[in-house]
Amino acid sequence: MRSIWNGAISFGLVSIPIKLVNATENHSISFRQIHLADGGRIRYRKVCELDEEEVSGGEIGKAYEDADGTMIPITDEDLAQLPLPTAKTIEIVAFVPADRIDPLQMDAAYYLSANGVPAAKPYTLLREALRRSNRVAVAKYALRGRERLGMLRVVDDVIAMHGLLWPDEIRAPQDAAPDGDITVRDAELDLADALMDTLGEVDMDSLHDDYREAVEELVAAKAAGETVLPAEPEDTGDGKVIDLIAALENSVRAARKSRNVEGAGDGDSGMADVHPLKKTSSKTSGKTAQTTTGTAKKTTHRTPTGKTVTRSGSSTAKKSAPKSTGAKKSTSTAKKSAGSAGSRTTAKKSATKTATKTATKKRTSSSSGGTTAKKTAPSRKRTSA
Protein backbone atom coordinates (compact mmCIF):
# COMPACT_ATOMS: atom_id res chain seq x y z
CA MET A 1 0.00 0.00 0.00
CA ARG A 2 1.24 3.47 -0.87
CA SER A 3 2.00 5.73 2.08
CA ILE A 4 0.37 9.15 2.18
CA TRP A 5 2.37 10.58 5.07
CA ASN A 6 5.72 9.90 6.73
CA GLY A 7 6.49 10.88 10.31
CA ALA A 8 6.90 9.45 13.79
CA ILE A 9 4.83 8.50 16.81
CA SER A 10 5.88 10.40 19.92
CA PHE A 11 5.44 8.00 22.86
CA GLY A 12 6.95 9.99 25.75
CA LEU A 13 10.65 10.20 24.92
CA VAL A 14 10.35 7.26 22.52
CA SER A 15 10.11 8.14 18.82
CA ILE A 16 8.73 5.50 16.44
CA PRO A 17 9.22 6.21 12.71
CA ILE A 18 6.04 5.25 10.83
CA LYS A 19 4.32 5.49 7.46
CA LEU A 20 0.66 6.39 7.21
CA VAL A 21 -1.47 4.43 4.70
CA ASN A 22 -5.20 4.48 4.02
CA ALA A 23 -7.07 1.68 5.77
CA THR A 24 -10.20 2.07 3.62
CA GLU A 25 -11.01 2.41 -0.07
CA ASN A 26 -14.00 3.73 -1.90
CA HIS A 27 -15.80 1.27 -4.21
CA SER A 28 -18.53 3.66 -5.29
CA ILE A 29 -19.14 3.82 -9.06
CA SER A 30 -18.50 7.30 -10.39
CA PHE A 31 -20.19 8.79 -13.46
CA ARG A 32 -19.10 11.44 -15.96
CA GLN A 33 -21.22 14.30 -17.13
CA ILE A 34 -21.99 14.31 -20.86
CA HIS A 35 -23.81 16.46 -23.36
CA LEU A 36 -27.14 14.68 -24.04
CA ALA A 37 -27.32 15.91 -27.62
CA ASP A 38 -24.09 14.35 -28.86
CA GLY A 39 -22.62 12.47 -25.84
CA GLY A 40 -19.66 14.80 -25.56
CA ARG A 41 -17.80 14.92 -22.24
CA ILE A 42 -18.50 17.91 -20.01
CA ARG A 43 -15.36 19.17 -18.23
CA TYR A 44 -14.75 21.76 -15.57
CA ARG A 45 -12.22 24.44 -16.32
CA LYS A 46 -10.63 26.82 -13.85
CA VAL A 47 -11.24 30.32 -15.09
CA CYS A 48 -10.25 33.60 -13.46
CA GLU A 49 -13.28 35.79 -12.73
CA LEU A 50 -11.39 39.01 -13.56
CA ASP A 51 -9.93 38.29 -17.01
CA GLU A 52 -12.11 35.20 -17.78
CA GLU A 53 -9.05 33.25 -18.89
CA GLU A 54 -8.35 29.59 -18.07
CA VAL A 55 -5.63 29.17 -15.41
CA SER A 56 -3.22 26.22 -15.00
CA GLY A 57 -2.52 24.53 -11.67
CA GLY A 58 0.87 26.19 -11.24
CA GLU A 59 -0.74 29.62 -11.28
CA ILE A 60 -3.27 28.84 -8.55
CA GLY A 61 -2.64 29.69 -4.87
CA LYS A 62 -4.78 29.78 -1.70
CA ALA A 63 -6.45 32.67 0.13
CA TYR A 64 -8.79 33.30 3.03
CA GLU A 65 -12.06 35.04 2.17
CA ASP A 66 -12.97 37.68 4.73
CA ALA A 67 -16.56 38.44 5.78
CA ASP A 68 -16.75 41.36 3.34
CA GLY A 69 -15.52 39.23 0.43
CA THR A 70 -11.89 40.41 0.56
CA MET A 71 -9.33 37.74 -0.41
CA ILE A 72 -6.35 37.45 1.94
CA PRO A 73 -3.52 35.46 0.24
CA ILE A 74 -1.88 32.73 2.35
CA THR A 75 1.26 31.05 1.02
CA ASP A 76 2.82 27.70 1.88
CA GLU A 77 5.74 29.57 3.44
CA ASP A 78 3.34 31.35 5.80
CA LEU A 79 1.92 28.03 6.96
CA ALA A 80 5.36 26.43 7.32
CA GLN A 81 6.43 29.16 9.79
CA LEU A 82 3.54 28.40 12.17
CA PRO A 83 4.52 26.72 15.49
CA LEU A 84 2.93 23.36 14.73
CA PRO A 85 4.69 20.64 16.77
CA THR A 86 2.63 17.90 15.13
CA ALA A 87 3.69 18.76 11.59
CA LYS A 88 5.55 15.45 11.23
CA THR A 89 4.63 13.79 14.51
CA ILE A 90 1.69 11.83 15.90
CA GLU A 91 1.89 13.07 19.47
CA ILE A 92 0.18 10.80 22.03
CA VAL A 93 -1.42 12.93 24.75
CA ALA A 94 -3.41 10.36 26.76
CA PHE A 95 -4.54 6.74 27.12
CA VAL A 96 -8.26 6.20 27.79
CA PRO A 97 -10.79 3.31 27.69
CA ALA A 98 -12.26 2.74 24.25
CA ASP A 99 -15.80 3.54 25.40
CA ARG A 100 -14.71 7.08 26.25
CA ILE A 101 -14.54 7.85 22.53
CA ASP A 102 -17.87 8.87 21.05
CA PRO A 103 -18.43 7.08 17.70
CA LEU A 104 -19.80 10.37 16.37
CA GLN A 105 -16.24 11.70 16.44
CA MET A 106 -14.75 8.98 14.24
CA ASP A 107 -13.65 10.00 10.78
CA ALA A 108 -11.16 8.46 8.34
CA ALA A 109 -9.12 5.36 9.25
CA TYR A 110 -5.43 4.69 8.63
CA TYR A 111 -2.87 1.95 9.26
CA LEU A 112 0.44 2.89 10.89
CA SER A 113 3.33 0.89 9.48
CA ALA A 114 6.77 0.71 11.06
CA ASN A 115 9.22 2.63 8.84
CA GLY A 116 12.41 0.61 8.81
CA VAL A 117 14.05 -2.06 10.95
CA PRO A 118 14.95 0.22 13.92
CA ALA A 119 11.24 1.10 14.32
CA ALA A 120 10.12 -2.55 14.69
CA LYS A 121 10.96 -2.92 18.41
CA PRO A 122 9.36 0.31 19.74
CA TYR A 123 6.40 -0.22 17.39
CA THR A 124 5.81 -3.71 18.84
CA LEU A 125 6.23 -2.34 22.37
CA LEU A 126 3.49 0.27 21.88
CA ARG A 127 1.20 -2.27 20.20
CA GLU A 128 1.48 -4.82 23.01
CA ALA A 129 1.09 -2.12 25.68
CA LEU A 130 -2.18 -1.02 24.06
CA ARG A 131 -3.36 -4.61 23.75
CA ARG A 132 -2.62 -5.53 27.36
CA SER A 133 -4.13 -2.37 28.85
CA ASN A 134 -7.36 -2.60 26.78
CA ARG A 135 -7.08 1.13 26.18
CA VAL A 136 -6.68 3.41 23.19
CA ALA A 137 -4.29 6.31 22.70
CA VAL A 138 -5.50 9.84 21.98
CA ALA A 139 -3.09 11.77 19.79
CA LYS A 140 -2.65 14.96 17.78
CA TYR A 141 -1.22 15.04 14.27
CA ALA A 142 -1.08 17.35 11.27
CA LEU A 143 -2.31 16.29 7.84
CA ARG A 144 -3.15 18.28 4.72
CA GLY A 145 -2.43 21.65 6.23
CA ARG A 146 -4.31 21.34 9.54
CA GLU A 147 -3.92 19.82 12.97
CA ARG A 148 -6.20 16.89 13.69
CA LEU A 149 -7.21 14.61 16.54
CA GLY A 150 -6.71 10.85 16.33
CA MET A 151 -7.26 7.59 18.21
CA LEU A 152 -4.75 4.73 18.08
CA ARG A 153 -5.90 1.15 18.65
CA VAL A 154 -4.71 -2.38 17.83
CA VAL A 155 -6.19 -4.26 14.85
CA ASP A 156 -4.73 -7.78 14.60
CA ASP A 157 -0.95 -7.08 14.66
CA VAL A 158 -1.14 -3.54 13.36
CA ILE A 159 -1.66 -0.17 15.04
CA ALA A 160 -4.57 1.62 13.39
CA MET A 161 -5.42 5.31 13.73
CA HIS A 162 -8.89 6.80 13.40
CA GLY A 163 -9.14 10.47 12.61
CA LEU A 164 -11.42 12.16 15.14
CA LEU A 165 -13.46 15.31 14.90
CA TRP A 166 -12.76 17.94 17.51
CA PRO A 167 -15.38 18.00 20.29
CA ASP A 168 -16.63 21.42 19.19
CA GLU A 169 -17.35 20.00 15.71
CA ILE A 170 -20.06 17.68 17.05
CA ARG A 171 -23.53 19.21 16.99
CA ALA A 172 -25.90 18.79 19.91
CA PRO A 173 -28.95 16.60 19.10
CA GLN A 174 -31.35 18.96 20.82
CA ASP A 175 -33.74 19.40 17.86
CA ALA A 176 -33.59 15.83 16.56
CA ALA A 177 -35.67 14.07 19.25
CA PRO A 178 -39.46 13.66 18.75
CA ASP A 179 -41.64 16.38 20.21
CA GLY A 180 -43.95 15.62 23.11
CA ASP A 181 -44.08 12.93 25.77
CA ILE A 182 -44.52 9.58 24.02
CA THR A 183 -45.27 6.40 25.99
CA VAL A 184 -44.32 2.95 24.73
CA ARG A 185 -46.36 -0.02 25.95
CA ASP A 186 -44.82 -3.23 27.27
CA ALA A 187 -46.51 -5.27 24.51
CA GLU A 188 -44.80 -3.12 21.88
CA LEU A 189 -41.44 -3.53 23.61
CA ASP A 190 -41.95 -7.32 23.77
CA LEU A 191 -42.61 -7.46 20.03
CA ALA A 192 -39.60 -5.24 19.38
CA ASP A 193 -37.47 -7.64 21.45
CA ALA A 194 -38.90 -10.60 19.51
CA LEU A 195 -37.99 -8.88 16.23
CA MET A 196 -34.45 -8.20 17.43
CA ASP A 197 -34.05 -11.80 18.60
CA THR A 198 -35.33 -13.09 15.25
CA LEU A 199 -32.97 -10.91 13.25
CA GLY A 200 -30.18 -11.99 15.57
CA GLU A 201 -26.54 -11.38 14.73
CA VAL A 202 -24.82 -11.19 11.37
CA ASP A 203 -21.37 -11.87 10.02
CA MET A 204 -20.14 -8.39 9.08
CA ASP A 205 -17.95 -9.85 6.33
CA SER A 206 -21.07 -11.21 4.58
CA LEU A 207 -22.56 -7.74 4.06
CA HIS A 208 -22.09 -6.18 0.62
CA ASP A 209 -23.32 -3.29 -1.49
CA ASP A 210 -26.35 -4.56 -3.44
CA TYR A 211 -26.88 -1.23 -5.17
CA ARG A 212 -23.33 -1.16 -6.56
CA GLU A 213 -23.73 -4.71 -7.93
CA ALA A 214 -27.01 -3.67 -9.58
CA VAL A 215 -25.29 -0.66 -11.19
CA GLU A 216 -22.47 -2.87 -12.47
CA GLU A 217 -24.99 -5.29 -14.00
CA LEU A 218 -26.83 -2.36 -15.58
CA VAL A 219 -23.62 -1.00 -17.13
CA ALA A 220 -22.64 -4.46 -18.43
CA ALA A 221 -26.09 -5.02 -19.94
CA LYS A 222 -26.11 -1.62 -21.66
CA ALA A 223 -22.59 -2.19 -22.99
CA ALA A 224 -23.77 -5.50 -24.49
CA GLY A 225 -26.83 -3.86 -26.06
CA GLU A 226 -29.27 -5.82 -23.92
CA THR A 227 -32.62 -4.54 -22.71
CA VAL A 228 -32.73 -3.91 -19.00
CA LEU A 229 -36.05 -4.68 -17.32
CA PRO A 230 -36.99 -2.41 -14.41
CA ALA A 231 -36.89 -4.04 -10.99
CA GLU A 232 -40.12 -4.40 -9.05
CA PRO A 233 -40.22 -1.78 -6.28
CA GLU A 234 -40.44 -3.08 -2.75
CA ASP A 235 -43.41 -2.09 -0.63
CA THR A 236 -41.87 0.07 2.08
CA GLY A 237 -45.16 1.42 3.35
CA ASP A 238 -44.12 5.03 2.59
CA GLY A 239 -43.02 5.37 6.21
CA LYS A 240 -46.61 5.43 7.48
CA VAL A 241 -47.30 3.23 10.49
CA ILE A 242 -51.04 2.77 11.03
CA ASP A 243 -50.94 -0.03 13.61
CA LEU A 244 -47.60 -0.40 15.40
CA ILE A 245 -48.47 -3.80 16.90
CA ALA A 246 -49.52 -5.20 13.50
CA ALA A 247 -46.42 -3.77 11.86
CA LEU A 248 -44.17 -5.40 14.46
CA GLU A 249 -45.95 -8.76 14.16
CA ASN A 250 -45.65 -8.69 10.37
CA SER A 251 -41.99 -7.76 10.72
CA VAL A 252 -41.36 -10.75 12.99
CA ARG A 253 -43.10 -13.07 10.52
CA ALA A 254 -41.14 -11.70 7.58
CA ALA A 255 -37.86 -11.98 9.48
CA ARG A 256 -38.57 -15.57 10.46
CA LYS A 257 -39.47 -16.46 6.90
CA SER A 258 -36.37 -14.87 5.44
CA ARG A 259 -34.09 -16.39 8.07
CA ASN A 260 -35.69 -19.83 7.64
CA VAL A 261 -36.04 -20.35 11.36
CA GLU A 262 -37.74 -23.36 12.94
CA GLY A 263 -41.21 -23.96 11.58
CA ALA A 264 -40.57 -22.32 8.21
CA GLY A 265 -42.00 -24.37 5.39
CA ASP A 266 -45.19 -25.54 7.14
CA GLY A 267 -47.14 -23.35 4.77
CA ASP A 268 -49.28 -21.75 7.46
CA SER A 269 -50.01 -18.24 6.31
CA GLY A 270 -52.78 -17.48 8.79
CA MET A 271 -52.65 -14.52 11.12
CA ALA A 272 -51.51 -15.30 14.65
CA ASP A 273 -50.27 -13.40 17.63
CA VAL A 274 -46.64 -13.80 18.60
CA HIS A 275 -46.38 -15.23 22.10
CA PRO A 276 -43.57 -17.09 23.87
CA LEU A 277 -43.97 -20.83 24.15
CA LYS A 278 -45.38 -22.06 27.47
CA LYS A 279 -43.11 -24.44 29.32
CA THR A 280 -44.62 -27.82 30.27
CA SER A 281 -44.19 -28.78 33.88
CA SER A 282 -42.31 -31.92 34.81
CA LYS A 283 -45.38 -33.41 36.47
CA THR A 284 -47.47 -33.05 33.36
CA SER A 285 -44.73 -34.46 31.20
CA GLY A 286 -44.40 -37.38 33.59
CA LYS A 287 -48.11 -38.13 33.34
CA THR A 288 -47.95 -37.92 29.59
CA ALA A 289 -45.01 -40.30 29.55
CA GLN A 290 -46.99 -42.81 31.62
CA THR A 291 -50.01 -42.56 29.31
CA THR A 292 -48.06 -43.12 26.11
CA THR A 293 -45.38 -45.70 25.41
CA GLY A 294 -41.68 -44.95 25.43
CA THR A 295 -41.51 -44.87 21.66
CA ALA A 296 -44.00 -42.00 21.34
CA LYS A 297 -42.15 -38.65 21.05
CA LYS A 298 -43.88 -35.32 20.65
CA THR A 299 -42.22 -32.67 18.53
CA THR A 300 -43.18 -29.01 18.56
CA HIS A 301 -42.87 -27.01 15.35
CA ARG A 302 -43.13 -23.25 15.04
CA THR A 303 -44.61 -21.87 11.84
CA PRO A 304 -43.50 -18.60 10.14
CA THR A 305 -46.69 -16.95 11.41
CA GLY A 306 -45.80 -17.70 15.01
CA LYS A 307 -48.19 -20.64 15.60
CA THR A 308 -47.00 -23.75 17.41
CA VAL A 309 -47.94 -27.17 16.10
CA THR A 310 -47.45 -30.29 18.23
CA ARG A 311 -47.19 -33.58 16.40
CA SER A 312 -46.89 -37.09 17.81
CA GLY A 313 -43.94 -39.07 16.58
CA SER A 314 -45.87 -42.40 16.73
CA SER A 315 -49.56 -42.86 16.13
CA THR A 316 -49.52 -46.44 17.32
CA ALA A 317 -48.70 -45.44 20.88
CA LYS A 318 -52.11 -43.95 21.45
CA LYS A 319 -53.79 -47.08 20.11
CA SER A 320 -51.69 -49.43 22.17
CA ALA A 321 -53.92 -49.06 25.23
CA PRO A 322 -57.10 -50.14 23.39
CA LYS A 323 -55.20 -53.02 21.86
CA SER A 324 -54.07 -54.24 25.25
CA THR A 325 -57.69 -54.07 26.48
CA GLY A 326 -58.72 -56.11 23.47
CA ALA A 327 -56.02 -58.60 24.27
CA LYS A 328 -57.32 -58.89 27.79
CA LYS A 329 -60.85 -59.47 26.46
CA SER A 330 -59.63 -62.10 24.05
CA THR A 331 -57.73 -63.79 26.87
CA SER A 332 -60.80 -63.87 29.07
CA THR A 333 -62.84 -65.12 26.15
CA ALA A 334 -60.31 -67.84 25.54
CA LYS A 335 -60.49 -68.78 29.18
CA LYS A 336 -64.28 -68.93 29.01
CA SER A 337 -64.20 -71.00 25.83
CA ALA A 338 -61.66 -73.27 27.40
CA GLY A 339 -63.94 -73.68 30.40
CA SER A 340 -66.99 -74.44 28.23
CA ALA A 341 -64.95 -76.91 26.26
CA GLY A 342 -64.01 -78.65 29.49
CA SER A 343 -67.63 -78.79 30.64
CA ARG A 344 -68.63 -80.22 27.28
CA THR A 345 -66.04 -82.93 27.64
CA THR A 346 -67.32 -83.75 31.12
CA ALA A 347 -70.90 -83.91 29.83
CA LYS A 348 -69.86 -86.28 27.07
CA LYS A 349 -68.11 -88.54 29.56
CA SER A 350 -71.11 -88.59 31.88
CA ALA A 351 -73.46 -89.27 28.95
CA THR A 352 -71.23 -92.11 27.83
CA LYS A 353 -71.24 -93.61 31.31
CA THR A 354 -75.02 -93.31 31.53
CA ALA A 355 -75.51 -94.96 28.14
CA THR A 356 -73.20 -97.79 29.14
CA LYS A 357 -75.07 -98.38 32.31
CA THR A 358 -78.42 -98.33 30.48
CA ALA A 359 -77.18 -100.78 27.90
CA THR A 360 -75.92 -103.06 30.60
CA LYS A 361 -79.27 -102.94 32.32
CA LYS A 362 -81.07 -103.72 29.07
CA ARG A 363 -78.80 -106.61 28.44
CA THR A 364 -79.36 -107.88 31.90
CA SER A 365 -83.11 -107.48 31.67
CA SER A 366 -83.22 -109.11 28.28
CA SER A 367 -81.17 -112.01 29.46
CA SER A 368 -83.40 -112.48 32.46
CA GLY A 369 -86.53 -112.23 30.29
CA GLY A 370 -85.29 -114.99 27.97
CA THR A 371 -84.68 -117.31 30.86
CA THR A 372 -88.17 -116.73 32.20
CA ALA A 373 -89.70 -117.39 28.82
CA LYS A 374 -87.81 -120.61 28.53
CA LYS A 375 -88.98 -121.57 31.97
CA THR A 376 -92.61 -120.77 31.26
CA ALA A 377 -92.73 -122.62 27.96
CA PRO A 378 -92.60 -126.14 29.44
CA SER A 379 -95.15 -125.18 32.00
CA ARG A 380 -97.47 -124.08 29.21
CA LYS A 381 -96.86 -127.32 27.41
CA ARG A 382 -97.56 -129.19 30.58
CA THR A 383 -100.71 -127.25 31.08
CA SER A 384 -101.94 -127.85 27.57
CA ALA A 385 -101.15 -131.52 27.89
Disulfide bonds with the S-S distance in Angstrom:
none
